[in-house]
Amino acid sequence: METIELSVGRWGNSFAARIPAETARALKIDEGAKLRLSLKKGGGLVLREVVPARDARQAQEDAATRKRVADVLAMIRTWHATTPVSDDSLALWRGTARY
């Protein structure tokens, strides 16, 4: 992990740490990016980028897709458990299979 020194300056009534432009470009951080500053026990700071949460609509679509997949798998398991396999069906499958 690379360590850099940051300059602290005033920004209104607050203080701000300045990230050098070269470092910001390397980290793909732009003006307006959200960062999270954590205080470590015993002193020290950790600065991380806030990863944006996926929007609620996409999360709902993902949940609906997972539900449909689970339903199809349940149907396949039920069919598999209740469908008898006879010698005729095995011969049919083996005759059409490509190895």
RALIN-V428268 format. One record per residue. N is the residue number from 0. SS is DSSP state (H for helix, E for strand, C for the rest). D_LAST is the distance of its C-alpha to the last C-alpha in whole Angstrom. Layout:
# RALIN-V428268
n->{N | N}
ss->{SS | SS}
d_last->{D_LAST | D_LAST}
This chain:
# RALIN-V428268
n->{0 | 1 | 2 | 3 | 4 | 5 | 6 | 7 | 8 | 9 | 10 | 11 | 12 | 13 | 14 | 15 | 16 | 17 | 18 | 19 | 20 | 21 | 22 | 23 | 24 | 25 | 26 | 27 | 28 | 29 | 30 | 31 | 32 | 33 | 34 | 35 | 36 | 37 | 38 | 39 | 40 | 41 | 42 | 43 | 44 | 45 | 46 | 47 | 48 | 49 | 50 | 51 | 52 | 53 | 54 | 55 | 56 | 57 | 58 | 59 | 60 | 61 | 62 | 63 | 64 | 65 | 66 | 67 | 68 | 69 | 70 | 71 | 72 | 73 | 74 | 75 | 76 | 77 | 78 | 79 | 80 | 81 | 82 | 83 | 84 | 85 | 86 | 87 | 88 | 89 | 90 | 91 | 92 | 93 | 94 | 95 | 96 | 97 | 98}
ss->{C | C | C | C | C | C | E | E | E | E | E | C | C | E | E | E | E | E | C | C | H | H | H | H | H | H | H | C | C | C | C | C | C | C | E | E | E | E | E | C | C | C | C | C | E | E | E | E | E | C | C | C | C | C | C | H | H | H | H | H | H | H | H | H | H | H | H | H | H | H | H | H | H | H | H | H | H | H | H | H | H | H | C | C | C | C | H | H | H | H | H | H | H | H | H | H | C | C | C}
d_last->{51 | 54 | 57 | 60 | 63 | 64 | 67 | 69 | 71 | 73 | 71 | 74 | 74 | 71 | 70 | 67 | 65 | 64 | 60 | 61 | 59 | 57 | 56 | 55 | 53 | 51 | 50 | 50 | 53 | 55 | 58 | 58 | 55 | 55 | 55 | 56 | 59 | 58 | 61 | 60 | 62 | 65 | 65 | 63 | 61 | 57 | 56 | 53 | 51 | 51 | 47 | 48 | 46 | 44 | 46 | 46 | 44 | 41 | 41 | 41 | 39 | 36 | 37 | 37 | 33 | 33 | 34 | 32 | 29 | 30 | 31 | 27 | 26 | 29 | 28 | 24 | 25 | 28 | 25 | 23 | 26 | 27 | 25 | 24 | 21 | 22 | 20 | 20 | 18 | 15 | 15 | 15 | 12 | 10 | 11 | 10 | 6 | 4 | 0}
